[in-house]
Structure formats: structure tokens, C-alpha cells
Amino acid sequence: MGQYVIPISKKQVWRFQFHVIRELAPELSRVVQSSQIRNISLLTRVTEDGSCQEERQDVILQWAEELNHSPQTGQIPSGKFTRDRRNEEPLDQQGPDKEEKLKEARKALSNWAWTLKGMEQNSVCPGEDVCSVLEDLETQWKRGKLPSMLPVMDFIICSMLQEQRQEGSIAKQWFRSRVTLNHIPDSVWKWISKASDKITMDEKTANPSLLLSPDRKRVKMATIIESVYNPWDYYEMTPKMYNGWWCVLGTKGFNSGRHYWEVGVRGKAEWRIGVVRESAPRQGFFDLSPQRGYWTLRLQLGQLMAVTAPITKLNQAVPSKVGVSLDIEEGQVSFYDAAKRRHIYTFDVDFDQSEKIYPLFHTIETDRELVIL
């Protein structure tokens, strides 16, 4: 006979998530130094915010996993709460394994809440970098631009569990939470831009129809009048060059580390910006997708999109300046509205570090240049 499973109802899940958060919020508010963070009592309002069921599920399982890896707490069995959201079913349709993980997470977090009760008031100093992010989050909340108070709890909890904070750890914590805000905190943005590289375009890879500036920082499409000027005349093609798509690569490729650059696209109607692996095809017209080794953001007919399969349309304003962040070890290619400091889209990639990754630029306009800033 098959095993009969009683499914978790959405109402049960909702109550479970609120119970855990309601236990933790007042204890965190009590032990964290309120002199460093204004209005830390905002934490007590976390149960009143507009976060969705999936967000709460994510942070609860993540907090339990953080407890697992924290040197301060060793009571949770290793790997119990590791979560992969790819191809995951809705919570109320998942089997007993997911239900059991949530029960174990609730038990672990409840136990930690009781541990916090034994700590003195204002006994935890979160540190200047954490405070900087939290103050920014608080400002966003007061302006009505923070969709949830969960990021505040998330930063406080993770900062408490880190025995020794490394450079960039707060920024990485920000990316891990994937909270969409209207403005990236200053401390996080400084960490992103610290990886800035001097990027130039490699004329040896450029489609012959493109015109590069002498400093190889600007590119536009040539005006082709075959009877007067045809850039393909007397041009010897090489395997490195694009002869279909109007692309050009950066001169430098990367197979390790973090890298960041910005591209000016103000007033342009169509462009494609991103990165490509060295071995990706360059000849002819083909799908410039991740499956081919291309990770790009595109503007076409006024629509901003991430070039995935199928295409991911992005309901955001068209940026005037695009920031590209490449992190080989973390396996991320992220795009930002660099003028407004807003996250646009992130590709998660399993990079082969034996192969270099190159910046990529594409344009078809003859009157407006695409510019590396």
C-alpha cells in the first residue's frame, strides 16, 4: 500500500512562519544595541509587513542553515536545511521531506530564541558596516519603498552568527537575500565598484560593420553605402571576428576574481551588453543564450530583457548607464542601473575556470555610440 501523506495547508504554513518570526523579532530587538541603529523596535513590526509566504519560508530555512554553520551554535545536524529552489514545487504541494525540514528549522530557531532570552539587553554590537546597511533599509521602509522588514532581521541575525567578518561579507549577504530595493546601500555599492576594471574593446574581434574609436572605448555601426564605402571590402575574416551579429569583445578576459565595469547607453534604442565565454561561437547568426555561452542584458524596441531561454522580460525603466558585475568564484553575472544604483538582473552560472570570460558589446545604431565609462 502507498503511504498516505497529509499535505500542509497554506494557512498552516502561514501560522508556522509567523510563529517563528514572532518569537525571534522581540528578542533581537532587545539584545541588539539600539544606540547604533535608530528605531530597532521596527523589528517588532516584521509580522505586520507585506512579505509573501515564499519569502518567509526562504529566510526561515536560511536562518536555520546559518545556525548550522555558526561556531556559536552546533546543535543542528549538518546540511539539514540546505535548500535549492530550482525546479521547486509550491510549499503546499511538497512532500514530507519539506515538511520535516520546516519543522526542524522551527525547532532550531525557537531554541535559539530561548537562548537569546538569557542574554543581557543591548549586549550585541552589530558593527559599523551592518549598521550602515540597516540604516539604509530603515530609510527605505519609512519612505514606503521597502517591501518587507525581513531584510532587517536577516542582516541582524547573520551578523550575530558571524564570528569573524571578512571583507565583502555584508555585501555577499545582501546578494544572497536577493531583496529587490529601489536603492542599493552605499556600503554594498562601494564593495561592487571596488572591483572596477579598465575595459577596452578588442578590434580583432569586432564585426567589420562596427566603427571603434581610437581609444577603443566607443562603438557604433558604420553607415554602409556600398558604392561609396563598404567596411567588408578587402577585409580578411578570422575565427575571432563576428561576421553575423554586430558584436565586439573586451580586450581582457577573466577566469578568476570579481570584476566590474560600466557602459553608457543614454538615448540608445537598441543594445546588448554582457559577457561571453572564450569558446562560444562567433560566426553567423545564432541564439545568443546562456546555452551558447552568452549571458547578456538587451534593449530592443524599448523592452529591457535578460537573454535567457525563453527571454525574461524586465519591467524596469531603461537605464542610462549599465553596470556589469562578474564574479567567477560565486558564479554570478549581475546587471545594475548604475546611475540609480538599482539591481536589474543576475545570472547564476557554473563557470569553467579553465576558460576565460570576456566582456561583450553589441549595437546596430549609426548615430549614437555605446560607451565604456
N, C-alpha and C positions, 0 to 999 in steps of 0.2 A: 504494500500500500504506500502511496505517496505521502510525504509529510505535509500536514496542513499548517499553513502559515497565516497568522493573524496580521494583516497589514497595519502599518502605522497610519493613522488618520492625520490630515493636515492640522486639525485642531489640537491633537495630542503633541505633535511636533512643535507647534506654536507655543503651547504651555511649557514644554520642556525647555525650549530656548529662553523664554522669558524668565523661568525659574533660575537657571544658571546665571544669567546676566544680572538678575536682581540680587542674587547672593554676592556676586563679586563687586558690583559697582560701588556700594556704600563703603566696603572695606578698603578698596583702592583709594577712594576719596578721603578716607580717614588717615591712612598711613603715609600717603604722598605729601611732601611739603607743599602746602598751598601758598606759601610765601613766594615760591618760584613760579608757580603757574596761577594766573588770576582765575578766579571763579572755577576752581577744580570741582566745585559742587555740581557743575554741569554734568558730571558723570551720573549723578542720581537721576538725570532725565533720559538716560540712554534707553529706558524701557518705553519712553513716550515718543521716540523718534520714528522716522518713516522707513527704516531699513526693512528689506524684504526677508522672507523665510530663508532663502538660499544664502544670503549674506550672513545671517546669524549662524546657520549651520557651518559655513566655512570657518568663521572665526572661532567657534567653539572647538571644532576639531583641530584647528591650527594651534590654539592655546594649549590644548592637551598635549599636542606633539612637542610644543616648546617646553612644557614641564618635563616631558620625557628626556629631552636633551640637555636640560639645565643641570649644572653641577650642584645646584642648591636643593634639587628635589630628585630623588632617584627611585620613587615608589612605583613608577609606571612601567610596565613591560615594554622593552624596546620595540619600536616600529609599529606599535599597536594602532596608532592613529594616522599613519601616513595616508594621504589622500591624493588620488589622481582623478581630476574632474573630466578628463577626456572621455567622450562617449558614455557619460554617466546618465543614468535614468533619474527622473524626478524622485525626491526623497520618499514620497508616499507610495512609490511603486517599487522601491528597493526591497531586497530580501533581508533575511535575519542577520547577515553579517553587518550590514549598515546599521541596523537597529542596535545590535550589540555594541558596535563602536561608539554610537552616540550615548548609550547607557554608561559605558566605561568612561567616556570623556566627561559626562556629567558628574560621575562619582569622583573622578580625579580633581576636577575644578571645585567641587563642593568641599572636598578635603582641604584644598589649598585655601579656600575662603575661610575655613575654620582656623588654619594656621595663621592667616593674616590677623584674625581677631586677637591673637596673642602678642602682636607687635604694638609698639607704642605709637601714639598719634604723631604724625609728621616725622616719622623715623626714616623715610626713604627720600633720598635726593636724586631726582631723575637725571641731572646733568644738563649743561647749557644747550647741547645740540638737540636733546629731546625737547627741552622747554621751548626752543625756537620753533620747532615743528608744531608743538601743541598750541602755542600762542597763535600761530598762523591758522590752525584748524579752528580755534575758538573764534577768531575774527570771521572766518568763512561762515561759521554756524550763526553768528549774530547777524550777518548780512543775509541769511537765508539761502546761502549757496552751498552749504554742506548737507548732502542728502541723508547723512546718518551720523550719530555720535559714536558709532562703533570704532572708527579710526582712533578716537581719543583713548578709548580703553585699550586698543591694540598696541599703541605706542607705549603706554604706561606699563602694560603687562610685560611686553618684550624687553623693555629697558630694565625692568626689575629682575628679569631672569638672565640677563647677560652679565656674566661675572666680569669679563674684561671686554670693553667695547673696542672694536677695531675701526680704522678709518673707512668711512663709507658704509658702516653697518646700519646707520639710521636711514640713509638713502635706500639701501637694499631692502630694508624693512618696508619703506614706502612703496617700492615697486612690487614687493610680494603681496601687499594688501590690495593692489590694483584698484584703489579707490579713485573714481573719476571726480576731480575737483576742477574748479574754474581757474585755479592758480596753484602752481607747484611751489611749495615753501622755499624760501631763499636758501636754506642750508642744503636742501636736496638739489636745487638748481646749480649751486656752486660745485657740488660734487659731480654733477653731469658735465658741466662745462670745463671742469678741471682737466678732462681727458681730451681737450681740443687738439686737433692736428692741423698742420698746414697741408691742404689738399690742392693739387693742381690736376689738370686734365692731360691725359696721355694722347697726343695727336696720332700716335701709331695705331691706336685702337678706334679712332673716330671714323664714322661714316663719312665718305668724301663729300657728301652734301652739306656737311656742317662746317661752319666758319668759327675757328677758335681765335681768341685774342692773343696778342704776343705774349702776355704773361700767363696764358692758359688758365685763366680764371673765369672767362666768359665764353658763352657759346650761343649761336643762333643758326638758323637754317639759311643757306645761301639762296639768293634769288637766281633761279636757273632759267636762262634763255638760251636754248641750245645753239641758236645761230650766232650768239654773241659770247656766251660763257657757259660752259658745262664742266663742273668740277670733276666729272668722271673721265674727261679726256686725258689721255696719257697717264692715267693713274694705275699703278700696279697693285693689285689686291694681294693682301697677305692673310693668313689664317687668324691673325689677331684682330683684324678690322671687321666692323659691322658693315654688311653690304645690303641689309634689308632695313631693319629698324634704325632710326636716326639716333644712335647711342654713341657715347664716348665714356671710357672708364677713367678712374683716377690713376695717377702715376704709381702711387704706393698701394701695395696690398698688405693685408694683415692676417696673421694666423694665431695671434695671442693678444691678450690685454683688452683694455677699453679704449674706444676712440669716438671722437665727436667732431662734427663739422656742420656748418650752416649754409643754406643755399637761398639766395634771394629770388623770389618768383613774383614780385609785386606786378600786378597788371597783366600777367600772362594768362592765356586762355587754356593752354594745354601743356602738360609736362609730366615727366615720370622721374622719380628720384628714389634711390635706394642703394642696395648692394647686390653683388653677384659673385658666385664662386668662380675661380680661375678657369675651371674646365667646362663651364657652361657653354652651350652653343652660341655662336655669334653670326652665323651665315644664314641669310634668308629671313622670312617672316615666320614666326612661331609663337607659341603661348609663353609669355614672359612670366611664368608662375614659379612658386617655390619648388614644384616638382622638377623644374628645369634648372634650378639653382639661382633663381631671381627672387629677391624679397624687396618689393617696391611699393611706394605710395604714388598714386596717379590722380591727376586732374584731367577730366575730359568732359567737354560740353557743360562746364560749370559744376560737375559732380565730383566730389572728392571720394576716392575709394582706395582700399587696400587690395592689391592684386593677388587675391587668393583664388582657389578653385572650389566653388564658384566665387565670383567677385563679391567683396564685402563693401557695401555702400556705407559711407560715414556721414552721419547727419551733423556735420560741423561746418562752421564758417571756413571759407578758403583762406589759408594763411598767406601772409606776405613774405614770411621768412620761415623756412622749414629747417628744423634741427634734426640731425640724424645721429643716433647713438648706437654704436656697435660694441657689444660685449661678447667676446668669443667664449670665455670660460663659462659665463652664465647662460650662453646660448640665446641671446636676445638682440633683435634689431628693433629699435624704438624710434618713433617719429613724433616731433613736437611742433606746435606753433611757437616758434622761438620768440616772436615779438610779444605774445601774450602769456608765455610760459604755461602752455597747456599741453597735456598729453593727447596725442591723436590716435596712435595705434602701435601695438607691439606684436612682432612675430616671435614665436618661440621656435628655436632652431637647434638641431643637434649637429653642430659644426664638426667637420673632419679637420682637425688642426694640422694635418699634413698638407692641407691645401689653402692657399691664400684667398682672402675675401677682398674684393675691390669696390670702391665707391662707383656708382653708376649714375649717369645723367642722360636725359632724353628730352628733346624739344623739336618742334616742327615749325615754329614761328620765325618769320623772316624779319620782323620789326622789333621784337622785344627779346633781349638776351636773358639767358639763365645764368646767374652769377654765383660763384663760390665766394662767400664772405670771409 
